[in-house]
Every structure is written in structure tokens, then in C-alpha cells.
Amino acid sequence: MADKAKSSERPPPLPLRERNRLRTRRELLDAALEVFAESGYGSATVENIAARAGASKVTLYTYFPQGREELFRELYEEVNGELIEKASAVYVGGGDFSTRVLALTEALVEIGRRPLIGRFYSIDDPALDEALNPVRGHASRVCAELIAGDLAAARETGAVKTKASPEAIAELLVGAMRSALSEVARETVKSTDILAAMEALTTGLKKSLNGQ
């Protein structure tokens, strides 16, 4: 009976047409990720992306009417969503302020280690400013809010004694993490070195926050 109840609760399978639509959309996004990671934003073209996906420009614009800009923005927000999910999981779990900051750094660095995703998420192009306005900084803001809230709570309980602004400290830490992600993606620094440095930094910060 239980098995029958569970099976009846499952959503019906998507029609073939809808499955094909979703597959084509994903193929266009995956092709765009490859092209952006290889060429950056300015040199990427709708023609290149469509060709990489084995599709036509008409098909691409059918799924993404704003073309290259919309593709980049959606891919960027996918990474944001993953980072926000990981960050939220870190701050639901146990540990102290330093432990959570280190775990959050590890989550960002892991993104940087992925060859395509890391290079894509690290693209810095003035032409992207308008395209990314709705989503740029989304994950960073969430991470900064989590750190600031954690630090403020620790200060209220007396776990830390600093009078420095939790928001300002959080912004500095997230800025360092975001920079580390980019450097790891560009392979200019090893992820193990970044994590060791952040551990040293948070250890020193914890002492400083307590006036030691």
C-alpha cells in the first residue's frame, strides 16, 4: 500500500516535446559555458555558441531572446545559486565563527577549481556590467550577510569582543574569498595555499576580535 501511495504521488513524466525543449535549452547553456570560458565575454558570439551546440541562431534566439547577454546571466546565476546553497548549509551546521569562514572559503575555492565554471565565473569585462546588474554580487551579498550575522551573534554572547562593524569585516572577508576563487581559477595560486592562508587569517582575526 505504501509503495502504491508513493508511486501515485510522483509527478507524471514530462511529455516528449517538453523533454526535448529542456534538453535543447541545456545544450545551449552548456555550449555557452564552454565558449565563455574559452573566449571571455567580449569575444564570444551567438554564432559560435549556436555552432558549439549544433543549433542555429534562430533556435538560440528562440530559447534566449536576449542572446549572449541572457545566456551569460543565466549561467552566472546558476553558480550563484550553488554557492548560496553551500553557504547556507555551512551556517546551518555547527562550528564557531572561524570554522564557518574557512568552510565558506573552501566552498568558493572548490568552484574556482572547476576548469570551465571557475574561468567563467571569474570573467571580468566592463561590457558585462549592464548584463550582470540583476545578478552580480548576489552570492557575495548572501555570504556577507551570513558572516555578519554570525559575528554579530557572537558579539552579543560575548564570544568575541570587537567593536568593529560586523558588516565591514564580512565585506572584507568575502572580497578576499572572491579574489581567491579567481586566482585559483586562473591557476596563479594553489587552492591548498589559499585555504592555509585563510586558516591563518581567521585564527589571527579571532584573537584580534577578542582583544588578544
N, C-alpha and C positions, 0 to 999 in steps of 0.2 A: 504493500500500500504506500509506504513512504517513497519508494522508488518511482511509483506512478505519479505521486504528488509532485516530486521534484521534476520529473520529465514534463509535467503539464505546466510548470512554472517557467520553463525555459522559453525564451523568445523564439518565434518561428524563424527559420533560416531566411536570409535575405534573398530576394529574387535574383536570378542570374544577371539581369540588367544592372541592378544596383551593385552587385559584387564586382562586375566589370568596371563600373564607374569608379568605385573606390580604388580598385587596383590601378586604373589609369592615372588617377589623381596621385596615388602614392608613387607611381613610377616617375611622374613629372617632378615631384618633390625630391625624390632620391637623385634624379638626374641633375636637378638644380643644385643640390648639395655638392655633388661632385664638381660641377663647373665652377661654383663659387669658391670652393676650397682650393681648386687648382688655379683659377684666374683672378680671384678677387671679385669685387662687385663691378667696378668700372669697366673691366674688360669682358665681363660675361654678357652674352647676348641671348635674346629669346630664341634666335635661330640655333645657337649652339646647344641650348638646353633642350629644345624640342628634338633636335637630331640625336642627342645623347639618349633621350627617352624612346627614340624610334617613333616619334609622333610628328605631326605637322604643327606649324604656328597656329593654324586655325583651332586645332584641338587644344593647344596650350591656352589660348585666349578664351576658349570656351569654359575651361576649368578655372582659370586665373585671369579675369578680365583686365586687371592692372599689370599683368605681365611680370617682368623681372622683380619689380618692387614688392608685389604681393607674395611671390614665391619666397623671397628673402625674409620678409616679415613673418610669414607663417613658420618657416624653418627656425627662425630666431626664437619665436615664442614657444616652439616645441622644446627647445633647450631650456628656456626659462622655466617652463612647466616642470621639467625633470629636476632642475636644481631646486625649485621651490618645494617639490615633494620630498627630496632628500633632506633639505634644510629643516623642514617641518618634522621629519622623522627624528633628526638629531635632537631637536629641542623637546620632543615628547619623551625621549629616553632619559636615563639617569646621567649622572656625572656633574662635575662642577663647571664653572664658567670657562676655565682654561681647556678642560677636556672637550667641551662642546665647540669651542672656537677651533680647536685642532681638527675635530671631526668634520666640521663645516669646510675647513680648508682642504681636507682630503677629498671631500665630495667635489669641490670645484677643480682641484688638480686632476681628478680622475677624468673629468670632461676634457681637460686640456690634453690628456694622454691619447685620446682617440684621434687618429690621423685626420679624418675628414671633419668631424664635429669640432675638434679643437681649433683647427685652422679657420674653419668657417666662423665660429663664434668669436674669433679674435680679429676678424677683419675690421679695419679702421679706415673708413673712407668718408670724406666730407659729403660726398654725393648721397650717402646713406642717411644723413640727418633727418630729412623730411620723411623718408620711408619708414624709419625706425622710431619716430617720435611716439607712436602709440604703445610701443613695447620695450624700447630701450630703457634699461635700468630697472625693469620690472622685478627680476630676480634679486638684483642687488638691494633694492629697497626692502624687499621682504627679509632678506638676510640681515640687513642693518637693523630692522625693527626687532627681529628676534634677539640679536645680540644686545641691543639697547635695553629691551625689556628684561632680559636675563640679568644684565648688570644692575639695572635699577632695583630689581627684586633683591639681588644680593646685597645691595647697599642698604636697603630697608631692614634687612635681617641682621645687618652688622657683619656679614661675611666679607664685605670689602668696605673700606672707609674713605675712598677718594671723594673729593668734591667736584671732580671733573665731570663734564657733561657726558652721560652715557651715550647720547646720540652722536656726539663728536667722536668719541672713542670708537663707536661702532662703524661710523663712516670711514675712519682711518683704517680699521681692520679689514673691512670689505674691499676698500680700494687696493690694499696690499694683496688680498686674495685674488681679486680680478686681474691684477697685473701679473701675479704668479701664474694664473691659468694661461694667459697669453704667452708668457715666456716658456712655459712647458710645451705649449702647442708649437712654438717656433723652434723648439729643441735647443734653446740657448742656455737652459738650466735644467738640471735633473729634478724630477718630482721628489725624490728622496731628500735632496738638499733643501727644497722648499719646505717640506714637512719638518725637517730637523730645525730649520731656521724659525719656523712658526712656533714650534715647541719651545725653543729658547726664548722667543719673544714673549709668548704668553706666560712663561714662568717668571720672567723679569717683570712683566706687566702686573702679574698677580701680586708680586712683592711691592711694587710701586703703588698699586691701588690700596694696599694695606698700610702704606706709610713706612715700609721697612727699608 
